[in-house]
Amino acid sequence: MFFNLPTLLTWARIVAIPLIVGIFSLDAPESTKNLVATVLFVVVALTDWADGYLARKLNQTSSFGAFLDPVAD
């Protein structure tokens, strides 16, 4: 089950890591970069909760998902 919704949310967290880091290389005021990075981090953190909730609720748990979740965290 590589492409169910909980696993896709976990992949989204992995993809977001370089995006959050990349925000700090933008040519913008420091306060703007901090705000954008913080908002993105909070949204991504909510996907951590959502993927676990959906995996249990929809009975879409998998050994791959169990491996990938700590990697994304």
C-alpha positions in Angstrom: 0.0 0.0 0.0 2.4 2.7 -1.2 -0.2 5.2 -2.4 -3.0 5.4 0.2 -3.9 8.7 1.8 -2.1 8.2 5.1 1.1 7.3 3.2 0.8 10.2 0.8 0.5 12.5 3.9 3.7 11.0 5.2 5.4 11.5 1.9 4.2 15.1 2.0 6.0 15.6 5.3 9.2 14.3 3.8 8.9 16.6 0.8 8.2 19.6 3.0 11.6 19.3 4.8 13.7 20.9 2.1 10.9 23.5 1.4 11.0 24.7 5.0 14.8 24.9 4.9 14.7 26.6 1.5 12.4 29.3 2.8 15.3 30.7 4.7 17.3 31.3 1.5 14.7 33.5 0.0 15.3 37.2 -0.5 12.7 38.4 2.0 12.6 40.1 5.4 13.6 37.8 8.3 10.2 38.1 10.0 8.4 37.1 6.8 10.6 34.0 6.4 10.1 33.0 10.0 6.3 33.4 9.7 6.1 31.4 6.4 8.3 28.6 7.8 6.4 28.5 11.0 3.0 28.3 9.2 4.3 25.6 6.9 5.7 23.6 9.8 2.4 23.8 11.7 0.5 22.6 8.6 2.9 19.7 8.1 2.8 18.8 11.8 -1.0 18.5 11.5 -0.5 16.0 8.7 1.4 13.8 11.2 -1.7 13.6 13.3 -3.9 13.2 10.3 -2.0 10.3 8.7 -2.1 8.3 11.9 -5.8 9.0 12.5 -6.7 8.1 8.9 -4.6 5.0 8.8 -6.4 3.6 11.9 -9.9 4.9 10.9 -9.7 3.6 7.3 -7.8 0.5 8.4 -5.0 1.4 6.0 -2.0 0.6 8.2 0.9 -1.1 6.6 4.5 -2.1 7.5 5.8 0.4 4.9 3.8 3.2 6.6 5.0 2.1 10.0 8.6 2.3 8.7 8.1 5.6 6.8 6.3 7.5 9.6 9.3 7.8 12.0 11.5 8.6 9.0 9.3 11.6 8.3 9.1 12.6 11.9 
